Amino acid sequence: MKTLSALFLTLLVCVSCSLPPDRPFTKDELYKTGIYTYLTISDSPESVVSAINKEGEVILDAMYRNRPVWIKILGKPEGLKVQIIEK
């Protein structure tokens, strides 16, 4: 019973972690989200795409109209999902 519980817990932890996407994303797909048009981001698009393709997600510091925000970008099978969170 303990072994089954430990196996289930390990599986649950592994599933909740970010995984790299099935297919690599491109810089064009990142530009289609519009984040570089509306937000001031210090990270280069190349480094953002590299992090998404390696980790499956990235969290960036950005500015929107002189307000600091975080941008969370998830690499999903259907495309990039962007969330903007106020600090």
C-alpha positions as CSV (number, residue, x, y, z in Angstrom):
1,M,0.0,0.0,0.0
2,K,2.8,2.4,0.8
3,T,4.5,1.6,-2.5
4,L,1.3,2.4,-4.4
5,S,0.8,5.6,-2.5
6,A,4.4,6.7,-3.2
7,L,4.1,5.8,-6.9
8,F,0.8,7.8,-7.1
9,L,2.4,10.8,-5.4
10,T,5.4,10.7,-7.7
11,L,3.2,10.5,-10.8
12,L,1.1,13.4,-9.5
13,V,4.2,15.6,-9.0
14,C,5.7,14.8,-12.4
15,V,2.4,15.6,-14.2
16,S,2.1,19.0,-12.5
17,C,5.6,20.1,-13.7
18,S,6.1,22.0,-16.9
19,L,7.2,19.9,-19.8
20,P,8.8,21.0,-23.1
21,P,6.4,21.4,-25.9
22,D,5.9,18.6,-28.5
23,R,7.0,20.9,-31.3
24,P,9.4,23.8,-31.0
25,F,7.9,27.3,-31.2
26,T,9.3,30.0,-33.5
27,K,9.9,33.7,-33.0
28,D,7.0,34.4,-35.5
29,E,4.6,32.6,-33.2
30,L,5.8,34.7,-30.3
31,Y,5.4,37.9,-32.2
32,K,1.8,36.9,-33.1
33,T,0.9,37.1,-29.4
34,G,1.5,40.9,-29.6
35,I,3.4,41.2,-26.3
36,Y,6.3,43.0,-27.9
37,T,3.9,45.5,-29.4
38,Y,2.0,46.5,-26.3
39,L,4.5,45.8,-23.5
40,T,8.1,46.8,-22.7
41,I,10.1,43.6,-22.3
42,S,13.9,43.6,-21.6
43,D,14.4,40.0,-22.6
44,S,15.1,39.3,-26.3
45,P,12.6,37.2,-28.3
46,E,15.3,34.6,-29.0
47,S,15.9,34.0,-25.3
48,V,12.1,33.8,-24.6
49,V,11.5,31.3,-27.4
50,S,14.5,29.2,-26.2
51,A,13.2,29.1,-22.7
52,I,9.7,28.1,-23.8
53,N,11.1,25.3,-26.0
54,K,13.3,24.1,-23.2
55,E,11.0,24.4,-20.1
56,G,7.5,24.7,-21.6
57,E,6.9,28.0,-19.9
58,V,8.5,31.3,-19.1
59,I,7.8,34.2,-16.7
60,L,9.0,37.7,-17.8
61,D,9.2,41.1,-16.1
62,A,7.6,43.8,-18.2
63,M,6.1,47.2,-18.1
64,Y,2.7,48.2,-19.3
65,R,2.0,52.0,-19.4
66,N,4.6,52.5,-16.6
67,R,3.1,49.7,-14.5
68,P,5.2,46.7,-13.7
69,V,3.6,43.4,-14.7
70,W,4.6,39.7,-15.1
71,I,4.0,37.9,-18.3
72,K,3.5,34.1,-18.1
73,I,3.8,32.3,-21.5
74,L,2.9,28.7,-21.7
75,G,3.7,26.5,-24.7
76,K,0.6,24.4,-25.3
77,P,-0.1,22.1,-28.3
78,E,-2.7,24.5,-29.6
79,G,-0.2,27.4,-29.4
80,L,1.2,30.0,-27.0
81,K,-1.0,31.0,-24.1
82,V,-0.2,34.4,-22.5
83,Q,-1.2,35.6,-19.1
84,I,-0.5,39.1,-17.8
85,I,-0.4,39.5,-14.0
86,E,0.0,42.8,-12.2
87,K,2.7,42.9,-9.6
